[in-house]
């Protein structure tokens, strides 16, 4: 299998989290981002964290994890993704948000296999919704992102209108033993409390 870079987008103002950094919330006894790195390392040989505030992460991630900042500052997840794709060593890049506690390396592996069929991006399609974060992207997508950023675009889903991509549906994922909660993300403190107590958001 081709080599894979793993990227965690850890930007964002966390306005709905009382100023707490979602990536550092304790989850199963360790910061959420530490758990994500462990999971991604099962299939990724390079790990990158994108943040414009590196300091809080320096004591949490080990030095093999590259911490980078945006070229296009203030452009949300799409700006972070541009930086990661521009600097990733490998042609294929698995991108997740730092607020996703149940990311799945097994799902990542399936997405990667589909990408090898010639797609520039493969993203999960769960419960009628596309989840561009938890997708696998080709490093070459970085050049497609620049014009979008120049137009003021901040959302990763905007990129899908400009690349050759495939969705991976929930039925296929379930048939391959994937628990669909891997796309869950924490938007508010209430979400965090619910997930802490082992309940599902959807």
KARA-V648491 format. One record per helix or strand. SS is the DSSP state (alpha for helix, beta for strand). FROM is the first residue (numbers start at 1). LEN is the number of residues. If there is no record, write none. Layout:
ss:SS from:FROM len:LEN
ss:SS from:FROM len:LEN
//
This chain:
ss:beta from:4 len:6
ss:alpha from:15 len:3
ss:alpha from:22 len:3
ss:beta from:26 len:2
ss:beta from:30 len:2
ss:alpha from:32 len:10
ss:beta from:46 len:5
ss:alpha from:54 len:4
ss:beta from:66 len:3
ss:alpha from:76 len:12
ss:beta from:92 len:6
ss:alpha from:105 len:11
ss:beta from:121 len:6
ss:beta from:129 len:10
ss:alpha from:139 len:12
ss:alpha from:156 len:6
ss:beta from:165 len:5
ss:alpha from:170 len:6
ss:alpha from:180 len:4
ss:alpha from:189 len:8
//
